[in-house]
Amino acid sequence: MVLIDGKKIAGEIRKEIADEVIETEKKLGRKPCLAVILVGNDYGSTLYVRNKEKACEEVGMRSIVQRLPEETTQQELLDIIDGLNKKDDVDGIMVQLPLPKHIDEATVVDAISPKKDADGLHTVSCGRLLQGKKGFLPCTPHGVIELLDRSGCEIEGKNAVVIGRSNIVGKPVALMLLARNATVTVCHSRTKDIGKITREADIVVVAVGKAGFLTADMVKPGAAVIDVGMNRKPDGKATGDVDFEAVREVAGYITPVPGGVGPMTITMLLYNTLESAKNNG
């Protein structure tokens, strides 16, 4: 069984990004820059934003963080995004989700210039992914593909099952696996007998937000299991959507939680920002 070490792989990619940042800075005459907007003071979101600042510093990028109060109006937020769209020295823009209930997330994400879509969630980016065109990929799904590739897990010709159909993970990772010539099945809350389907899968990507959802009897011996879930146990510790201890005895490859997919998400955000900067060069 191969334990896929997301921290180690993310570190390797960040080293590659840091080297490219140096070259890009020489061409641009400035550091690549990521702008992050945080509305409100949600604990998890605040922590994520702090980690993004730290990650930018680690690879030699500049970061701008705009922290806005909970009561910020949608129009005020859109005006700030418009200002960042017009700044030549800002390469990537992302708005930390979730947003307060009075703000429409889809409107806000689509207000970001498609050329600066660091999260890869803009309608244009999603459309390019659907059409198989080059563009910014959503960070978590892109991280999943990198984990498979860098662990030596073959994708082409394999049966892949994605559990979950969200716009942020499930749908895009299914499209990326399809683009890599896997045969893809998407399961969700209305799917009957999910275990019957997953037992045929060479690759299982789980993103449902239910602790321990994927059990050992649902996994084909030797399969690759990628756990995108992040749940909290009663004691506050993080746990995934996979019954890790049991499934690791069956799987050929498996990601832990924490330390699997999580470190890759911010890494691919840095990757998208660098790509944008190179396009500006």
DOROPA-196577 format. One record per residue: residue in three letters; x, y, z of N, C-alpha, C in turn. Coordinates in steps of 0.2 Angstrom, whole numbers, m for minus. Example, Ala and Ser with C-alpha at 12.3 -4.5 7.8 and 13.67 -1.06 7.14 Angstrom:
BEGIN
ala  66  m28  39  62  m22  39  66  m16  39 .
ser  64  m11  35  68  m5  36  64  0  39 .
***
This chain:
BEGIN
met  4  m6  0  0  0  0  4  6  0 .
val  3  11  m4  6  17  m5  2  23  m1 .
leu  5  25  4  2  31  7  4  37  4 .
ile  m1  41  1  1  47  m4  2  53  1 .
asp  8  55  1  10  60  6  9  67  3 .
gly  3  70  4  1  77  1  6  82  3 .
lys  9  82  9  13  87  11  20  87  7 .
lys  22  81  7  29  80  3  28  82  m4 .
ile  22  80  m8  21  82  m15  20  89  m15 .
ala  16  92  m11  15  99  m11  22  103  m11 .
gly  26  101  m6  33  104  m5  37  103  m11 .
glu  37  98  m15  40  97  m21  38  102  m27 .
ile  31  103  m27  28  107  m32  30  114  m30 .
arg  29  116  m24  31  123  m21  38  125  m23 .
lys  43  120  m22  50  121  m24  50  123  m32 .
glu  47  119  m36  46  121  m43  44  127  m44 .
ile  38  129  m41  35  136  m42  40  141  m40 .
ala  43  140  m34  48  145  m31  54  147  m36 .
asp  56  141  m40  61  142  m45  58  146  m51 .
glu  52  145  m53  49  149  m58  47  156  m56 .
val  46  157  m50  44  164  m48  50  168  m49 .
ile  56  166  m47  62  169  m48  63  172  m56 .
glu  62  167  m60  63  168  m67  57  173  m70 .
thr  51  172  m67  46  177  m69  47  184  m66 .
glu  50  184  m60  51  191  m57  56  195  m62 .
lys  61  191  m64  66  194  m69  63  197  m75 .
lys  58  194  m78  55  196  m84  50  202  m83 .
leu  46  201  m77  41  206  m76  44  212  m72 .
gly  50  211  m69  52  217  m65  49  218  m58 .
arg  45  213  m56  41  213  m50  39  206  m48 .
lys  37  205  m42  35  198  m40  28  196  m42 .
pro  27  190  m44  20  188  m45  16  190  m39 .
cys  9  192  m40  5  194  m34  m2  191  m34 .
leu  m4  188  m28  m10  185  m27  m14  190  m22 .
ala  m20  192  m24  m24  196  m20  m30  192  m17 .
val  m31  192  m11  m36  188  m7  m41  192  m3 .
ile  m47  191  m4  m52  195  m1  m56  191  4 .
leu  m56  193  10  m59  189  16  m65  194  19 .
val  m71  191  18  m77  195  21  m79  191  27 .
gly  m79  195  33  m81  192  39  m75  189  43 .
asn  m77  186  49  m71  183  53  m72  176  55 .
asp  m75  172  50  m76  165  51  m69  162  52 .
tyr  m69  158  58  m62  155  60  m59  151  55 .
gly  m62  146  52  m59  142  47  m56  146  41 .
ser  m60  151  38  m58  155  33  m52  160  35 .
thr  m52  162  41  m47  166  43  m40  162  43 .
leu  m41  156  45  m35  152  45  m33  150  38 .
tyr  m37  149  34  m35  147  27  m32  153  24 .
val  m34  159  25  m31  165  22  m24  166  25 .
arg  m23  165  31  m17  166  34  m12  161  31 .
asn  m14  155  30  m10  150  27  m8  152  19 .
lys  m13  155  16  m11  157  9  m6  163  9 .
glu  m7  167  14  m1  172  15  6  169  16 .
lys  6  164  20  12  161  22  15  157  16 .
ala  10  154  12  12  150  6  15  155  1 .
cys  12  161  0  15  165  m5  22  168  m3 .
glu  23  169  3  29  171  6  34  166  5 .
glu  32  159  6  37  154  5  40  153  m2 .
val  36  154  m7  38  154  m14  40  160  m17 .
gly  40  165  m13  43  172  m16  38  176  m19 .
met  32  175  m18  26  179  m21  24  184  m16 .
arg  21  190  m19  18  195  m15  11  193  m14 .
ser  8  195  m8  1  194  m7  m2  200  m4 .
ile  m8  201  m7  m12  207  m4  m18  204  m1 .
val  m20  205  5  m26  202  9  m30  208  11 .
gln  m36  208  8  m41  213  10  m46  210  15 .
arg  m46  212  21  m51  209  26  m56  214  27 .
leu  m62  212  25  m68  216  26  m73  214  31 .
pro  m77  219  34  m82  217  39  m88  212  36 .
glu  m91  209  41  m96  204  39  m102  208  35 .
glu  m103  214  37  m109  218  34  m107  221  28 .
thr  m101  220  25  m99  223  18  m105  221  13 .
thr  m107  226  9  m112  224  4  m109  221  m2 .
gln  m114  218  m6  m112  214  m12  m108  219  m17 .
gln  m111  225  m17  m109  230  m22  m102  233  m20 .
glu  m101  234  m13  m94  236  m11  m89  231  m12 .
leu  m91  224  m12  m86  219  m13  m85  219  m21 .
leu  m90  220  m25  m89  220  m32  m85  226  m34 .
asp  m85  231  m31  m81  237  m33  m74  236  m31 .
ile  m73  232  m26  m66  231  m24  m63  226  m29 .
ile  m67  221  m31  m64  216  m36  m63  220  m43 .
asp  m67  224  m44  m66  228  m51  m59  232  m50 .
gly  m58  235  m44  m52  238  m44  m46  234  m44 .
leu  m46  228  m42  m41  223  m42  m40  220  m49 .
asn  m45  220  m53  m45  218  m60  m41  223  m64 .
lys  m41  229  m62  m38  234  m66  m31  235  m64 .
lys  m29  232  m59  m22  233  m57  m17  228  m61 .
asp  m12  231  m64  m7  228  m68  m3  223  m64 .
asp  m2  225  m58  3  222  m54  0  216  m49 .
val  m7  215  m51  m10  209  m47  m12  204  m53 .
asp  m9  198  m51  m10  192  m56  m15  188  m55 .
gly  m16  186  m48  m22  182  m46  m26  185  m41 .
ile  m33  183  m42  m38  186  m37  m42  180  m35 .
met  m43  180  m28  m48  175  m25  m52  178  m20 .
val  m58  176  m19  m62  178  m14  m63  172  m9 .
gln  m62  172  m3  m62  166  2  m70  165  3 .
leu  m71  158  1  m78  156  2  m78  152  8 .
pro  m84  151  12  m91  154  10  m91  162  12 .
leu  m96  165  8  m97  172  9  m103  173  14 .
pro  m104  178  17  m110  179  21  m116  178  17 .
lys  m122  177  20  m128  175  16  m131  180  12 .
his  m130  186  13  m133  192  9  m129  193  3 .
ile  m123  189  2  m119  190  m4  m120  184  m9 .
asp  m121  185  m15  m122  179  m20  m115  177  m22 .
glu  m113  171  m20  m106  169  m22  m105  168  m30 .
ala  m110  166  m33  m109  165  m41  m107  172  m44 .
thr  m111  177  m42  m110  184  m45  m103  186  m43 .
val  m101  185  m37  m94  188  m35  m89  184  m39 .
val  m89  178  m39  m84  174  m42  m83  176  m50 .
asp  m89  177  m53  m89  179  m60  m87  186  m61 .
ala  m87  190  m56  m84  197  m56  m77  197  m57 .
ile  m73  192  m55  m66  192  m56  m64  191  m63 .
ser  m59  195  m65  m57  194  m72  m55  187  m74 .
pro  m58  184  m79  m56  177  m81  m48  176  m81 .
lys  m44  182  m83  m37  181  m84  m34  181  m77 .
lys  m38  182  m71  m35  182  m65  m38  178  m60 .
asp  m41  172  m63  m45  168  m59  m41  163  m55 .
ala  m38  164  m50  m33  160  m46  m37  154  m44 .
asp  m43  154  m42  m47  148  m39  m49  143  m45 .
gly  m49  146  m51  m51  142  m57  m59  140  m56 .
leu  m63  145  m53  m70  143  m52  m74  148  m57 .
his  m71  152  m60  m75  157  m65  m79  153  m70 .
thr  m85  155  m72  m88  152  m78  m84  151  m84 .
val  m80  155  m86  m75  155  m91  m71  149  m90 .
ser  m68  149  m84  m63  143  m83  m66  136  m83 .
cys  m72  136  m80  m76  130  m80  m78  128  m87 .
gly  m80  133  m91  m81  131  m98  m75  129  m102 .
arg  m70  132  m101  m63  129  m104  m62  122  m102 .
leu  m63  121  m96  m62  114  m94  m66  109  m97 .
leu  m73  111  m98  m78  106  m101  m76  105  m108 .
gln  m73  110  m111  m71  110  m119  m64  107  m120 .
gly  m61  105  m114  m54  103  m115  m49  108  m117 .
lys  m50  114  m116  m46  120  m118  m41  121  m112 .
lys  m35  124  m113  m31  126  m108  m34  132  m104 .
gly  m33  132  m98  m36  137  m93  m34  136  m86 .
phe  m37  140  m82  m35  139  m75  m40  133  m72 .
leu  m37  129  m69  m41  123  m66  m42  124  m59 .
pro  m48  122  m57  m50  122  m50  m45  119  m45 .
cys  m43  122  m40  m37  120  m36  m37  113  m33 .
thr  m43  112  m30  m43  105  m26  m43  99  m31 .
pro  m47  99  m36  m47  94  m41  m40  93  m45 .
his  m37  99  m46  m30  99  m50  m25  96  m45 .
gly  m26  97  m38  m22  94  m33  m23  86  m33 .
val  m29  84  m34  m30  77  m34  m27  74  m40 .
ile  m27  77  m46  m24  74  m52  m16  74  m51 .
glu  m13  79  m48  m6  79  m46  m4  74  m41 .
leu  m8  72  m36  m7  67  m32  m6  60  m35 .
leu  m11  59  m39  m11  53  m43  m5  52  m47 .
asp  m4  57  m51  2  57  m56  9  56  m52 .
arg  10  60  m47  16  60  m44  17  54  m39 .
ser  12  50  m38  12  44  m34  13  38  m39 .
gly  13  39  m45  14  34  m50  8  30  m51 .
cys  2  33  m50  m4  29  m51  m7  31  m58 .
glu  m7  26  m62  m10  27  m69  m17  29  m69 .
ile  m19  33  m73  m26  36  m74  m29  33  m81 .
glu  m25  33  m86  m28  31  m93  m30  24  m93 .
gly  m36  23  m95  m39  17  m96  m42  14  m90 .
lys  m42  17  m84  m44  15  m78  m51  17  m77 .
asn  m55  13  m72  m62  14  m70  m61  19  m64 .
ala  m64  25  m65  m63  30  m59  m71  31  m57 .
val  m71  32  m50  m78  34  m47  m77  40  m43 .
val  m81  45  m44  m81  51  m40  m87  51  m36 .
ile  m87  51  m30  m92  52  m25  m93  59  m23 .
gly  m99  62  m26  m100  69  m25  m100  73  m31 .
arg  m105  78  m32  m106  81  m38  m105  89  m38 .
ser  m102  91  m33  m101  99  m32  m98  102  m37 .
asn  m99  108  m38  m95  112  m44  m88  113  m42 .
ile  m86  113  m35  m80  114  m33  m75  108  m34 .
val  m78  102  m32  m74  96  m33  m76  91  m37 .
gly  m82  88  m36  m85  83  m39  m85  83  m47 .
lys  m89  88  m49  m89  89  m57  m82  90  m60 .
pro  m79  95  m58  m72  96  m61  m67  90  m61 .
val  m67  87  m55  m62  81  m55  m64  76  m60 .
ala  m71  75  m60  m73  70  m65  m71  72  m72 .
leu  m72  78  m74  m70  80  m81  m62  80  m82 .
met  m58  81  m77  m51  80  m77  m49  73  m78 .
leu  m52  68  m75  m51  61  m75  m53  59  m82 .
leu  m59  62  m85  m61  60  m92  m56  62  m97 .
ala  m53  68  m96  m48  71  m100  m42  67  m101 .
arg  m41  63  m95  m35  59  m95  m37  52  m97 .
asn  m42  51  m100  m44  44  m103  m46  39  m98 .
ala  m49  41  m92  m52  36  m88  m59  36  m89 .
thr  m62  30  m88  m69  29  m88  m72  31  m82 .
val  m76  36  m82  m78  40  m75  m86  39  m74 .
thr  m87  37  m68  m94  37  m65  m94  41  m59 .
val  m100  46  m59  m101  50  m54  m107  48  m49 .
cys  m105  47  m43  m111  45  m38  m112  50  m34 .
his  m118  50  m31  m121  56  m27  m126  53  m22 .
ser  m130  58  m19  m134  56  m13  m140  52  m16 .
arg  m142  52  m22  m147  48  m25  m145  42  m28 .
thr  m139  40  m28  m136  34  m32  m138  28  m27 .
lys  m140  23  m30  m142  17  m27  m136  12  m27 .
asp  m135  9  m21  m130  4  m20  m123  7  m22 .
ile  m120  12  m19  m114  15  m21  m108  10  m21 .
gly  m109  6  m15  m103  1  m14  m103  m4  m20 .
lys  m108  m6  m24  m108  m10  m29  m104  m7  m35 .
ile  m104  0  m36  m101  4  m41  m94  5  m39 .
thr  m92  6  m33  m85  8  m31  m81  2  m31 .
arg  m84  m4  m29  m80  m11  m29  m77  m12  m36 .
glu  m80  m9  m42  m77  m10  m48  m72  m5  m50 .
ala  m71  0  m46  m66  6  m47  m59  5  m46 .
asp  m55  7  m50  m48  7  m49  m45  13  m45 .
ile  m49  19  m46  m48  25  m43  m55  27  m40 .
val  m55  29  m34  m61  32  m30  m59  39  m27 .
val  m63  44  m29  m62  50  m26  m68  52  m22 .
val  m67  53  m16  m73  54  m11  m73  61  m9 .
ala  m79  65  m10  m80  72  m8  m87  73  m6 .
val  m89  70  m1  m96  70  1  m97  74  8 .
gly  m92  75  12  m93  78  18  m96  74  24 .
lys  m95  68  23  m98  63  28  m92  59  31 .
ala  m90  59  37  m85  56  40  m86  48  40 .
gly  m80  45  37  m80  38  37  m85  35  32 .
phe  m87  39  27  m92  36  22  m90  30  18 .
leu  m84  30  16  m81  25  12  m78  20  16 .
thr  m81  14  16  m79  8  21  m75  3  17 .
ala  m71  m1  20  m67  m6  17  m70  m11  12 .
asp  m77  m12  14  m80  m17  9  m83  m14  3 .
met  m82  m7  2  m84  m4  m4  m78  m3  m9 .
val  m72  m5  m7  m66  m4  m11  m63  m10  m14 .
lys  m61  m10  m20  m58  m15  m24  m51  m16  m21 .
pro  m48  m22  m20  m41  m23  m18  m37  m19  m23 .
gly  m32  m15  m20  m27  m12  m24  m29  m5  m27 .
ala  m35  m3  m26  m38  3  m29  m34  9  m26 .
ala  m34  15  m29  m32  21  m27  m38  25  m24 .
val  m37  27  m18  m43  30  m14  m40  37  m12 .
ile  m44  42  m15  m42  49  m14  m47  53  m9 .
asp  m46  55  m3  m51  57  1  m50  65  2 .
val  m56  68  m1  m56  75  m1  m60  78  5 .
gly  m63  74  9  m67  76  15  m63  79  20 .
met  m66  84  23  m63  87  29  m68  88  34 .
asn  m69  83  39  m74  84  44  m71  84  51 .
arg  m74  86  56  m72  87  63  m75  81  67 .
lys  m71  78  71  m73  73  76  m75  77  82 .
pro  m79  74  87  m81  77  93  m75  80  97 .
asp  m70  77  96  m64  79  100  m60  85  96 .
gly  m63  87  90  m60  92  87  m55  90  81 .
lys  m53  84  81  m48  82  77  m51  81  70 .
ala  m47  82  65  m49  82  58  m49  74  55 .
thr  m55  73  52  m55  66  49  m58  67  42 .
gly  m57  62  37  m60  62  31  m66  59  29 .
asp  m68  58  23  m74  54  21  m73  47  21 .
val  m66  45  22  m64  37  21  m63  35  28 .
asp  m65  28  29  m63  25  35  m56  23  34 .
phe  m52  27  36  m45  27  34  m41  20  36 .
glu  m42  19  43  m38  13  45  m40  6  42 .
ala  m47  6  41  m49  m1  38  m48  m1  30 .
val  m49  5  27  m48  5  20  m40  4  18 .
arg  m36  7  22  m29  6  20  m26  m1  20 .
glu  m30  m5  23  m28  m13  23  m30  m16  16 .
val  m34  m12  12  m37  m15  6  m34  m11  0 .
ala  m33  m4  0  m32  0  m5  m24  m1  m7 .
gly  m23  1  m13  m16  1  m16  m13  7  m15 .
tyr  m17  13  m15  m14  20  m14  m20  23  m10 .
ile  m18  27  m5  m23  31  m1  m20  37  2 .
thr  m24  42  2  m22  49  5  m25  49  12 .
pro  m21  52  17  m23  53  24  m27  60  24 .
val  m30  60  30  m33  67  32  m31  68  39 .
pro  m28  73  41  m25  78  36  m19  76  33 .
gly  m16  80  29  m9  78  25  m10  75  19 .
gly  m16  75  16  m17  72  9  m18  77  4 .
val  m25  78  2  m27  83  m3  m26  90  0 .
gly  m27  91  6  m27  98  9  m21  102  7 .
pro  m15  100  8  m9  104  6  m9  106  m1 .
met  m12  102  m5  m12  103  m13  m16  109  m15 .
thr  m21  110  m11  m26  115  m14  m23  122  m14 .
ile  m19  124  m9  m16  131  m9  m10  130  m14 .
thr  m7  125  m14  m1  124  m19  m4  126  m26 .
met  m9  123  m28  m12  124  m35  m15  131  m36 .
leu  m16  134  m30  m18  142  m30  m12  146  m32 .
leu  m6  144  m29  0  147  m31  2  146  m38 .
tyr  1  140  m41  2  138  m48  m2  142  m52 .
asn  m8  143  m51  m13  147  m55  m10  154  m56 .
thr  m8  157  m50  m6  164  m49  0  165  m54 .
leu  5  160  m53  11  160  m57  9  160  m64 .
glu  5  155  m66  3  155  m73  0  161  m76 .
ser  m4  165  m72  m7  171  m74  m1  176  m75 .
ala  4  176  m70  9  181  m71  14  180  m77 .
lys  15  173  m78  18  172  m85  15  174  m91 .
asn  8  173  m91  4  176  m96  5  183  m97 .
asn  6  187  m91  7  194  m92  14  196  m94 .
gly  18  192  m94  25  193  m95  26  194  m103 .
***
